[in-house]
Amino acid sequence: MLSINQKKYINSLQQKKFRAQHGTFLVEGEKMVEELIQSDFEIEFVFVVKGNRVKGFEAIEINEKEMKSISALSTPSNFLAVAKQKKQQADLSKSNFVLVLDNVKDPGNLGTIIRTADWFGIHAIVCSNECVDVYNPKVVQATMGSIFRANVTYVNLLEFFQQNNAIPVYGAMLEGENIYEKPIQDKKAFLLMGSESFGISKELTPFITNKVMIPKFGGAESLNVAVATGILCSAYRQKNQ
């Protein structure tokens, strides 16, 4: 049974200000909830549609109508959880290759970047304060569970690069060098990716030590930022396995 207060609370988590206020976020889908339970994230609630079960946590059974009333998905799942956010910090001592995202605002792109980085064993992701919230339901969904293994932090990038100016910065830019001809050689490095619409902010370009680009062979005008990030992560791993 779902109480009125629970419904109001869960629905409020679709908005950033209430996620920040409560320090919690939504997780939906059987696989996602299973990965959440196996992770070290703290869980508040798990709801399942009657007839479904989860291992490792006592779930609250509700009906399909109730699930639909609290789901952020257009096609609700039979599984929904509320978990507590983690206070992450950028610990560069534990990470050689760090993704740095400047103004990435599309939830699907950020979620896909987190998932792709997880595939390549890259878990440190530093976002500008202008990036979309990592706990946005669409971001969480797009990570397909990788959010539970990622260390995502939000910082002022200008200050971040000033404080870490000894580490080489590879910036994805149209006027960069062909990544296939000059791959990422440095084991410890930052990969800076710009926004979907405007690329890397002008104030950050002075920190770039190596401009790189993915050569174009066909007629497409541009590459999706998540796709481009995946290609560059693959290029890094070719030299740093």
PEZI-V867110 format. One record per pair of residues at least 4 apart in sequence whose ideal C-beta (glycine too) atoms are under 8 Angstrom apart, sorted by the first residue. I is the first residue (numbers start at 1). J is the second residue. If there is no record, write none. Layout:
i: {I/I}
j: {J/J}
//
This chain:
i: {1/1/1/2/2/2/2/2/2/2/2/3/4/5/6/6/6/7/7/7/7/8/9/9/10/10/10/10/10/11/11/12/12/13/13/13/13/13/13/13/13/14/14/14/14/15/16/16/16/17/18/19/19/19/19/19/19/23/23/24/24/24/24/24/25/25/25/25/25/25/26/26/26/26/26/26/27/27/27/27/27/27/27/27/28/28/28/28/28/28/28/28/28/28/28/28/28/29/29/29/29/30/30/30/30/30/30/31/31/31/32/32/32/32/32/32/32/33/33/33/33/33/33/34/34/34/35/35/35/36/36/36/36/36/36/37/37/37/37/37/37/37/38/38/39/39/41/41/41/41/42/42/43/43/43/43/43/44/44/44/44/45/45/45/46/46/46/46/46/46/46/46/47/47/47/47/47/47/47/47/47/47/48/48/48/48/48/48/48/48/48/48/49/49/49/49/49/49/49/50/50/50/52/52/52/53/54/54/62/62/63/64/64/65/66/67/67/67/67/67/68/70/71/71/71/72/72/73/73/73/76/85/88/88/88/89/90/90/90/90/90/90/90/91/91/91/92/92/92/92/94/95/95/95/95/96/96/96/96/97/97/97/97/97/97/97/97/97/98/98/98/98/98/98/98/99/99/99/99/99/99/99/99/99/99/99/100/100/100/100/100/100/100/100/100/100/101/101/101/101/101/101/101/101/102/102/102/102/102/102/102/102/102/102/102/103/103/103/103/103/103/103/104/104/104/104/104/104/104/104/104/104/105/105/105/105/105/106/106/106/106/107/107/107/107/107/107/107/108/108/108/108/108/109/109/109/109/109/110/110/110/110/110/110/110/110/110/111/111/111/111/111/111/111/111/111/112/112/112/112/113/113/113/113/113/113/113/114/114/114/114/114/114/114/114/114/114/115/115/115/115/115/116/116/116/116/116/117/117/117/117/117/117/117/118/118/118/118/118/118/119/120/120/120/120/120/121/122/123/123/123/124/125/125/125/125/126/126/126/126/126/126/126/127/127/127/127/127/127/128/128/128/128/128/129/129/129/131/132/132/133/134/134/134/134/134/134/135/135/136/137/138/139/139/140/143/143/145/146/147/155/155/156/157/157/157/158/158/158/159/160/161/161/161/161/161/164/165/167/167/167/168/168/168/168/168/168/169/169/169/169/169/169/169/170/170/170/170/170/170/170/170/170/170/170/170/171/171/171/171/171/171/171/171/171/171/172/172/172/172/172/172/172/172/172/172/172/172/173/173/173/173/173/173/173/173/174/174/175/175/176/176/176/176/177/177/177/177/177/177/178/178/178/178/179/179/179/179/179/179/179/179/179/180/180/182/182/183/183/183/183/184/184/184/184/184/184/184/184/184/185/187/189/191/191/191/191/192/192/192/192/193/193/193/193/193/194/194/194/194/194/195/195/195/195/196/196/200/200/200/201/204/212/214/214/214/214/216/223/223/223/224/225/226/227/228/229/230/231/232/233/234/235/236/237}
j: {60/62/66/6/7/47/60/62/66/69/70/7/8/9/10/45/70/11/66/69/70/12/13/22/26/45/70/80/82/69/70/18/22/18/19/22/24/25/26/82/137/18/26/72/137/19/20/133/136/21/22/23/24/25/85/133/135/84/85/44/82/83/84/85/82/83/85/135/137/140/72/80/81/82/137/140/32/33/36/80/81/82/83/140/32/33/71/72/73/76/77/79/80/81/137/140/141/33/77/79/141/34/52/54/77/78/79/35/144/145/36/79/81/140/141/144/145/37/46/54/79/80/81/38/54/55/39/145/148/41/43/81/83/145/148/43/46/54/55/56/57/81/56/148/148/149/83/84/86/148/83/84/57/81/82/83/84/81/82/83/84/60/81/82/54/57/58/59/60/79/80/81/59/60/61/62/66/67/70/79/80/81/52/53/54/59/60/61/62/78/79/80/61/62/63/64/67/78/79/61/62/63/59/78/79/59/59/79/66/67/67/68/76/69/70/71/76/77/78/80/76/80/76/77/80/137/138/77/137/141/80/135/151/152/153/153/98/124/126/151/153/155/160/95/124/151/98/124/164/167/124/122/123/124/151/187/188/189/240/122/124/187/188/189/191/233/236/240/122/124/125/126/189/190/191/113/117/122/124/125/126/190/191/193/229/233/125/126/127/157/160/169/190/191/192/193/110/113/125/126/127/128/131/193/128/130/131/157/192/193/194/195/200/201/204/128/130/131/194/195/198/201/109/110/113/127/131/132/193/195/196/225/130/131/132/195/196/110/132/196/225/111/132/136/137/138/139/142/112/138/139/142/226/113/196/224/225/226/114/127/131/132/134/136/139/142/226/115/138/139/140/141/142/143/144/147/116/142/143/226/117/125/193/225/226/229/230/118/125/134/139/142/143/146/147/150/152/119/142/143/144/146/120/226/229/230/233/122/123/125/146/150/229/233/122/123/143/146/149/150/146/230/233/234/236/237/237/233/149/150/151/151/150/151/152/153/152/153/154/155/157/160/190/131/134/152/153/154/155/154/155/156/157/201/154/155/156/154/136/139/139/139/140/147/150/152/154/139/140/140/141/142/143/147/147/147/150/149/150/152/159/160/160/161/201/204/162/203/204/163/164/165/169/190/204/207/190/207/188/189/190/186/188/189/190/209/210/189/190/192/207/208/209/210/184/186/189/190/191/192/208/209/210/211/212/232/176/192/194/200/204/205/208/210/211/212/176/191/192/193/194/200/212/213/214/228/229/232/194/199/200/205/208/211/212/213/199/213/211/213/210/211/212/213/181/182/210/211/212/213/182/212/213/215/183/184/212/213/214/215/231/232/235/215/235/210/212/235/236/238/239/189/191/210/212/232/235/236/239/240/239/240/236/229/232/233/236/200/204/207/208/200/225/228/229/232/198/199/200/201/225/199/200/201/225/224/225/204/205/208/205/208/232/223/228/231/232/220/227/228/231/228/229/230/231/232/233/234/235/236/237/238/239/240/241}
//
